[in-house]
Amino acid sequence: MTPEIGYMPGHLTWHFGEKLKALGVTIANTDPDKSTHKDRKLLTGASPFAANNLGKLAAETLLAEMATG
């Protein structure tokens, strides 16, 4: 949907998710929603809808890291 509204220049293929699964990665969310996930030092968002929440998670994570480091 996002190429149609001008967000991305082209369609992404699904083989990236399949490759990650083959490498042992568990994909936590397959829906384009606002959800985010933190796994150790990896922060991810489910879609462009998650951008604001991902920014907040990144800031919180950075501040927590600075306080303990």
N, C-alpha and C positions, 0 to 999 in steps of 0.2 A: 504493500500500500504506500509506503513512504516515497518510492520514486515518483508516484503519481502526484504527490503534493510538493515535490521538489526538494525533499530532504536528502535524498541520496541520488547519485548519478546513474545508478543502475541496480539491477536486481542481484541480490546475493544468493548464492547457491546454498543448499542445505548440507552439502557434503562436509562443511567445516564442523558442524555438530556431530556428524557421524565419525569423523576422524578423531575428534576429542573423546567421544565415547569409546572408540577402539583403544585409545591411550589410557583408559581407566577413569576419565573425568565423568562425574555425575552431574548432569544438567538439572539444576534445581527447578527451573521454571521454563515452560514452553509458551506461555501466554504473554502478549505485549502489554504489560501492565506497569505499575509504578514500583514494583518490588525491587529490593536490593539484597545483596548477600555478601557476607564477609567470611572468608576462609583464610585464616592466618593473615597474610599481607596482601591477599588478592581481594579487591573490591569490585563487584560487578553490578550492573543494572539490567533489568529484563528488556528494556526498550528505551527509545527516546523519552517516553513518558516518565521514566525513572530518573531523569537528569537532575532534577532538584533534590530528590531524596539521596541520590548518589553523591552529590556535592556536599550535602549535610553529613553523610556517613564519612566521607573523606576528611572533612574538617574535624569531626569528632575523633576519628581515628588518629589523625596527625597530632591533635592536641593531647590525646591520651599517651601517644608514643613519646612526645616531648616531655611530658610530666614524669614519665617513668625512666626515660633514657638519660 
